[in-house]
Amino acid sequence: MAVFLLNNSLKVEVFVDKADAAFEDDICVRVTEDCAEDEKIFYGGETNLYLTREQAQEIIKEFQKALSGPDDIPFSSPEGESS
């Protein structure tokens, strides 16, 4: 199943890549863009990011913190960015 973002121009899929089962980072986050070249966020039309299960769990934790609401976490910028 895919998640579509930015007016359906960005398709995000997450799956275990069976072709990479021998590797620790076998969880694939595939981002596919279907828009004009000057609107693209990524250089290619398709970008794959491979994660370990531990990295995927850390991302899940960060999403859960963000979804828990503003009363549970302080608003902040990503590390290294100033607001």
TARA-V987764 format. One record per pair of residues at least 6 apart in sequence whose C-alpha atoms are under 7 Angstrom apart, sorted by the first residue. I is the first residue (numbers start at 1). J is the second residue. If there is no record, write none. Layout:
i={I:I}
j={J:J}
This chain:
i={1:2:2:2:3:3:3:4:4:4:5:9:9:9:10:10:10:10:11:11:11:12:12:12:12:13:13:13:14:14:14:15:15:15:16:16:16:17:17:17:20:24:25:25:25:26:26:26:27:27:27:27:28:28:28:28:29:29:29:30:30:30:30:31:31:31:32:32:32:33:33:33:65:77}
j={13:11:12:13:11:12:13:10:11:12:11:33:34:35:31:32:33:34:31:32:33:29:30:31:32:29:30:31:28:29:30:27:28:29:26:27:28:26:27:28:26:52:50:51:52:50:51:52:50:51:52:53:48:49:50:51:48:49:50:46:47:48:49:46:47:48:45:46:47:40:45:46:73:83}
